[in-house]
Amino acid sequence: MKSLILSKFAGPMIRHGATVLGGWLMAEGIADEATTQAIVGGLTAAGGVGLSYLEKLIRA
């Protein structure tokens, strides 16, 4: 059940949260498009790795 919550809820929340953060950074003029893409990509990748690790811990 916990892995289902991780895969169906936490993953999309991380992706959408990173996208919202990137949009805010661009709107405020803090980051340009290339920097925003790098930040969002990095957060999404780190979130995926973190969720994968948590899922393995739950299954063990």
VEXROKE-843208 format. One record per residue: z, y, x of N, C-alpha, C in turn. Coordinates in steps of 0.2 Angstrom, whole numbers, plus 5000, padded with zeros to 4 digits. Example, Ala and Ser with C-alpha at 12.3 -4.5 7.8 and 13.67 -1.06 7.14 Angstrom:
503949725066503949785062503949845066 503549895064503649955068503950005064 
//
This chain:
500049945004500050005000500050065004 500450065010500450125014499850135017 499450085020498850095023498250125018 498350105011497950125006498050205005 498650225006498750295005498450335011 498550305017498250335023497550345022 497250295021496450295021496150335015 496550335009496250365003496450445002 497050455005497350525004497350565011 497650535016497850575022497150595026 496650545026496050565030495650625027 495550615020495250675017495650745018 496250735017496650795018496650825025 496550785030496550815037495850845038 495350815035494650845036494550905032 494850905026494750975022495251025025 495751005027496251055030495951085036 495651045041495251075047494651115045 494351095040493751145037494051205035 494551205031494851275028495051315034 495451285039495651325045495051355048 494551315049493951335053493651395049 493551395042493351445038493751505039 494351505039494851555039494751595046 494751555052494651575058494051615059 493451595056492851635056492951695052 493251695046493251745041493651805044 494151785048494651835051494351865058 493751835060493451855066493851835073 494251785072494651755077494151705082 493751675078493351625082492551635080 492151615084491451615082491251545080 490651535078490451475075490451415079 490251425086490351365090491051345092 491451395092492251385094492551355087 492351375082492551345075492351275075 491751255076491451185076491851145081 492051175087492451135092493151115089 493451165086494151165084494151115078 493651115073493651075067493551005070 493050995074492850925077493450895080 493750935084494350905088494950885083 495050935078495650915074495450855070 494850845068494650785064494650725068 494450725074494450675078495150655080 495650705081496350685083496650655077 496450685071496750655065496550585063 495950575065495750505064496050455069 496150475075496450435080497250425078 497550475075498250475073498350425067 497850435062497850385056497750315058 497250305063497150235065497750205068 498150245072498750215076499250205071 499350245066499850235061499750175056 499050165055498850105051499050045055 498850045061499049985065499749975066 500150025066500950015066501149985059 500850015054501049985047500849915046 500349895049500049825048500449775052 500749795058501049755063501749735060 
//
